[in-house]
Amino acid sequence: MTKKKHLYEVDLMRCFFMFGVVLNHVASTFAAALGNKATPAGRFLVSIHLILHFPRFGFMFITGLVLFLGYWGRPEKQNWPVF
């Protein structure tokens, strides 16, 4: 069996999603420290916090992609009930 090519795009997506997680935590920390969320700054931070929930879905996608690509073309390992 030949060795599979490394996908650098997946590494780039991982970095992108990790950066999104850090930004989400920063936004939620600032929103919690602000206290009053009825101000324009509070609404802005809450909306940024909601927008930055994309890494959660991205990590699920990357996990499925890596598992799929890891098992692709390996007939000796395609024991789906055991998987």
C-alpha positions, 0 to 999 in steps of 0.5 A: 500500500502506498503512503497517502499524501499529507493534506496541508489544507486540513492543517490550515483548517485546524489552525483556523478553527483553533483561532476561532475558539480562542476568539470565542473565549476572549469575546465571552470573557469581555462580555461577562466582564462588561456586565450590562449587555443592553448597551451597544458595546454589550450587544456587539460583544454578544453578537460576536460571541454568537458568530464565533460558534463556527469552530464547534461545527468545524471541529466536527467536520474536520474529525469526520473528514480525517476519519473518512480519509484515513479509512479511504481505500483500505479494504482490509480495514473496512470492518464497519461494524467494528468501526 
